[in-house]
Amino acid sequence: MKATYLIPLVLLGIWNCKQEDKKSTSGPISIEIEKPRKQSQEMESIAQYLGISLSDSVDIESQFHCWTINENENVANVDVSNAINLFKKISKTGKSDVYPIFGTKTGKEVLVIMSNQGFGGNIRGVFLIDKSSLEIKKVEFDHVAESEGYGAAITLSTFESQFEGTKVNFSTNTYGLKQNGKIIISGSKLVDGVSGATITSRLTVEMINDNLKKYKVFFE
């Protein structure tokens, strides 16, 4: 008789176990994995300038140390997003009362941007400068509407490379300009202007000299 009552109980226990197994394997568990945030083109470009890794495992923003300098030459710390917005504004309009300075937490080089009105529109320069030696390590120019074959040639490496390897001189012009055999601007290092683009060459060198002097308070 006891065996008769035990059989249903055993079967009920087996059925319950199967139901528990079904619950535990009812479907795949969904886990959301946060995708790395895509950085702006400007941030990636500046990061490459400063030697910051662009791998997905690195939080690029945390690697930056940024400042601003205004027209009164007051320097202030600023977060990287605000610095990038200023960089974008200057790249687009060529105008700003405040300019960003980009560096890293541990690096010895900083990146500065400068602008001026060119012959056909805004011209801009980006400079990588060693904070301790004041040596200009890398230079890139850009423009809005300089003439092709003339003023637009400021973006060529043959022109840009003339400005590299020079030490910033805050007491006088860092760069002088020679155009068609004549010295147009006197300075510590003489560079050759773009052939047929005297105005653009002069405005570019004036932009550099004037802006570098403004950064003196930051490098002191």
Secondary structure by P-SEA (a helix, b strand, c coil): caaaaaaaaaaaaaaaaaaaaaaaacbbbbbbbbccccccaaaaaaaaaacccccccccccccbbbbbbcccbbbbbbcaaaaaaaaaaaaacccccbbbbbbcccccbbbbbbbbbccccccbbbbbbccccccccbbbbbbcccccccccccccccccccccccccccccccbbbbccccccccccbbbbcccccaaaaaaaaaaaaaaaaaaccccc
